[in-house]
């Protein structure tokens, strides 16, 4: 491929990925604004009413409706995916049992000293806005919650909260 064509192809690919990212942010913002409950309340529902130890949660638009999606470990130690309406948490859309929980998830949950909702609260104190996604992940040996927040400027900001001591990773 000639250098000019290659440069144009790269620029086009970067532009399209940026457009997709902003469309996703717009969808998440629209979903969060339309939701009857916020992300923390939805996680509480998933944990208390469905017995899920949540490791990932997000809100998104599905068929023009705000939907919460979760991944976690259920009481039978199975990895479970769960979806319910963000307009009515009692309206279950999907439950999927993925079989025995992956060791990485059980280890992460056992190691975390702060809860997922505490991580969201800490992130929102650091960056005001609407939390739209959170996941418990290992970053180079440091267990943390990655909390995605749409700030006042409608920008998607990721705040990393240490899952052991609750500090913010800049």
C-alpha positions in Angstrom: 0.0 0.0 0.0 1.4 3.4 -0.9 2.1 5.8 2.0 -0.6 8.3 1.1 -3.3 5.6 0.8 -2.1 3.9 4.0 -2.2 7.3 5.9 -5.7 8.0 4.6 -6.8 4.5 5.6 -5.4 4.9 9.1 -7.0 8.3 9.4 -10.4 6.9 8.3 -10.2 4.0 10.7 -9.3 6.3 13.6 -12.2 8.6 12.7 -14.6 5.8 12.5 -13.5 4.4 15.9 -13.9 7.8 17.4 -17.4 8.1 15.9 -18.3 4.7 17.3 -17.0 5.7 20.8 -19.0 8.9 20.8 -22.1 7.1 19.6 -21.7 4.7 22.5 -21.2 7.5 25.0 -24.3 9.2 23.6 -26.3 5.9 24.0 -25.0 5.5 27.6 -25.9 9.1 28.5 -29.4 8.7 27.0 -29.9 5.4 28.9 -28.7 7.0 32.1 -31.0 10.0 31.7 -34.0 7.8 30.9 -33.3 5.3 33.7 -35.7 5.2 36.7 -32.8 4.0 39.0 -29.1 4.8 38.9 -26.2 2.2 38.5 -25.7 1.8 42.2 -29.4 1.1 42.8 -29.4 -1.4 39.9 -26.4 -3.2 41.4 -28.2 -3.4 44.8 -31.2 -4.9 43.0 -28.9 -7.5 41.2 -27.3 -8.4 44.5 -30.3 -8.5 46.8 -33.1 -9.7 44.6 -31.0 -12.0 42.3 -28.2 -13.0 44.6 -25.5 -11.9 42.2 -22.0 -10.9 43.4 -21.5 -8.3 40.6 -18.1 -8.0 38.9 -19.3 -6.0 35.9 -22.2 -3.7 35.4 -23.3 -1.2 32.7 -26.3 0.7 31.3 -26.9 0.9 27.6 -29.8 1.4 25.2 -31.3 -1.7 23.7 -34.2 -1.3 21.2 -34.5 2.3 22.4 -34.9 1.3 26.0 -32.4 1.7 28.9 -31.2 -1.7 30.1 -28.8 -2.7 32.9 -26.4 -5.6 32.1 -24.5 -7.5 34.8 -21.9 -10.2 35.0 -21.3 -11.8 38.4 -21.2 -15.0 40.5 -24.5 -16.5 41.8 -25.1 -18.4 45.0 -24.3 -21.7 43.2 -20.9 -20.3 42.3 -21.8 -20.0 38.6 -21.0 -17.1 36.4 -24.2 -15.4 35.5 -25.2 -12.7 33.0 -28.3 -10.8 33.9 -30.3 -8.0 32.1 -33.2 -6.0 33.4 -35.0 -2.9 32.4 -33.6 0.4 33.8 -37.2 1.7 33.8 -38.6 -1.2 36.0 -36.0 -3.3 37.8 -38.6 -6.1 38.3 -38.8 -6.5 34.5 -36.2 -9.2 33.9 -35.1 -9.4 30.3 -32.5 -12.2 30.3 -30.7 -14.5 32.7 -27.9 -16.6 31.4 -25.9 -19.2 33.4 -22.4 -19.5 32.0 -21.4 -22.5 34.2 -18.8 -22.7 36.9 -17.4 -19.3 37.9 -14.0 -18.4 36.4 -11.2 -18.5 39.0 -10.2 -15.0 38.1 -13.6 -13.7 39.2 -13.8 -15.6 42.5 -10.2 -14.5 43.3 -11.0 -10.9 42.5 -14.2 -10.9 44.7 -12.3 -12.6 47.5 -9.4 -10.0 47.4 -11.5 -6.9 47.1 -11.9 -5.1 50.4 -14.3 -2.4 49.2 -17.6 -3.1 47.5 -18.6 -2.2 44.0 -21.0 0.6 45.2 -18.4 2.1 47.5 -16.1 2.2 44.5 -18.8 4.0 42.4 -19.4 6.5 45.3 -15.6 7.2 45.6 -15.3 7.7 41.8 -18.3 10.1 41.8 -16.7 12.2 44.5 -13.6 12.4 42.3 -15.5 13.1 39.1 -19.0 14.4 39.2 -21.5 13.0 36.7 -23.4 9.8 36.0 -21.8 6.4 36.5 -22.7 4.2 33.5 -20.3 1.3 33.8 -18.1 -0.4 36.4 -15.9 -3.6 36.4 -13.6 -5.3 38.8 -10.3 -5.9 37.0 -6.6 -6.6 37.6 -4.2 -4.0 36.2 -0.6 -5.2 36.4 -1.3 -6.9 39.7 -3.4 -4.1 41.2 -7.0 -5.0 41.7 -9.3 -2.1 40.9 -12.7 -1.0 39.9 -12.8 0.8 36.6 -15.8 3.2 36.9 -16.9 5.0 33.7 -18.7 8.3 34.3 -20.3 10.7 31.9 -19.2 14.1 33.2 -21.0 17.5 33.0 -19.5 18.0 29.5 -20.9 14.7 28.3 -17.5 13.2 28.1 -16.8 9.6 29.1 -14.2 9.6 31.9 -12.7 6.5 33.5 -11.9 6.6 37.2 -9.8 3.7 38.6 -10.5 2.9 42.3 -8.2 0.5 44.1 -10.4 -2.4 45.2 -8.3 -3.0 48.3 -7.7 0.4 49.8 -10.3 2.6 48.0 -7.7 5.1 46.6 -8.0 6.7 43.2 -5.4 5.8 40.7 -4.5 8.8 38.6 
